[in-house]
Amino acid sequence: MIEGSEGPLPRVEFWCELQCPDCRAALDDVRALRARYGDALVIELRHFPLEKHKHAYAAAEAAEEAFAQGNGWEYVEALLARVDELDRGGQKLLLAVAGEVGLDTEEVEVALIDGRHMLIVDADQAEGQAIGVTGTPTYVVAGQRLDGGKSQDGLRERIIAILEEHRAGQ
């Protein structure tokens, strides 16, 4: 065992837009990172809904309600798997996916109406803009921003290199 190989890992922020096909593809990287590091790695979903996608903001709110109900990542993955349907399915699709993953769909619908998660989505969006996020997916690892919106080639390897460098330096 290499000394320091079990040091703490920095959190990975996954800046995502739930109507973004590139974010759907980025889930492969997220899954690979989870498989490699397990519970030692915290991957935090951060919302960056883009104006060009009319249901992205509501999708972010629905995802926050899914996290509140304890099933956030399953909802995010199921919704991204159907990203091509969201434009025409809108809120009906958001609620259908909620039901498919076992969420209380009435509570998801109420959350979309009462806006209880708007502050979280707005805060994420504002922070993303402040740190230079311009598109999705974007990762922030140990203070380094990696933009996957133009190309995801090599991103997983760069994230792993940052994680391992940070771990070795502990």
N, C-alpha and C positions, 0 to 999 in steps of 0.2 A: 504494500500500500504506500502510495506517495504521501509524504508528510503534507498536511494541510488539505488533502483531497476531500476531507469531510467538513471543511469549514463552511460557514453559512453562505448562502447564495443571495445575491440581490434579487429583488422583486423584478419581474418582467411585466411591464405595462403593455397591453395589447390594445392599441387605439384602433377601433373598429367602427364600421358603419354597417348596419344589419341589412342593408339593401345593396351591398357592394359585392359583385362577383369575385373580386380579388380577395376579399376577406374570407369568402367561402374557401378559396384555394389555400389561404394562409392557415386554415384550421389544420392542415396536414403538418405544418411546422409546430403548431401548438400541441398537437397530439404527440409528435415525436419528442418534444421537450418534456412533456409529462411522462412519457414512457422512459426516457433516459434518467430523469431526476426524481420522479415520483413526488412524494409529499414535501421533499426538501425545497422544491421550487414553487413559489407563489406566482401565479399568472393572474394578473388583474385586468379585467375587461374595462376599458375606458371608452366612452362614447364620443364619436365625432360624426354626427349625422350631417350629411351634405345636402345643401338646398336643392340640388338637381334630382334628388330622390324624395318624392312626396310622402312616402310612408316611413322613412328612416327615423324620424324623430319619435313617432308613435311606437315604432319597433323598439327603440332604445328604452322608452318608458315601460313597455311590456316586459322587456328583459329585466329591468330593475325590479318589477313586481315578481318576476320569476325567481330572482335572487332572494327577494324578501320571503318567498314561499319555500326556499331551500332547494330550488331546482333550476338555478340560473344557467349553468353551463349546458345542461341538457337542452334547455329551451333555445339558447343561442345556436347550438349546433344544429338542432332540428330546423330552426328558422333559416339559417344560412344554407342548409341543404335545399331549401325551397325558394331561394332568393329570386329566381326567375319568375315566380308566381306572385311575388309581393306587389308588384306594380298594379296588377289587375285585381288581386285579391284583397288588398288593403286590410282594414281592421278585421274583416271576417277571417282572413287567413291568420292574422295574429292570434285571434281567439281559438281558431281550429287547432293550430299548433300547440297552444297552451293546453287544450284538452288532450291532445295526443300524448303529451309528456306528463299528464297527471296533475296539472295545476287546477286550482279553483278558477274556472273561466269567468264566473260572475265577478269575482274579486279583481281579475285582470281587467275586465270591462269597466268596472267602477274606477279602478286606478287610472285608466285612460281618460275617463270623464272628469274625475276630480283633480287630476294633475298632480297627485301626491309625489311623483318622482321627477317632476320637471326641474326642480332645483339641482338634483344630481346630474341630470343630462346637461343642463345649462352650465353648471360648474365645470364639468368635464370639457365641454366644447370651448369654454373660455380659457381654461388652462391649456388645452391643446393649442389654441391659437397663440397663447402667450409663449409657449415653448417652441413654436415653429411648425406644428403639425399642419400640413396643407392638404393631405389626402390620406386615404386608408388603403391597406393596413400600414400602420406605423408602429414600431416597437420602441420603447425606451427601456434600456437596460443599464444599470449603474451610471445613470446620467447621460448615456449616449443614445441619441435618436437615430433609428435606422428606418429609412423610408422604403416601404415595400410597394407603394402605389405605382411606381414606374416599372420596377422589376423585383421579383422575389428571389431571383437567382442568387444563391450563396448566402441568403439572410440567415437561415438556420445555422449554418456553420459560423457566421459572424457572431450570432447570439451565443452559441456554445463557447466560442473563443473568449468572449467577454466574461461569461459566467465562470469559466475555468481560470481565467486570469485573476478574477476577483477572488475566487475561492483559494487559489494558491497564495495570494497576497495576504491572507488572513493570519 
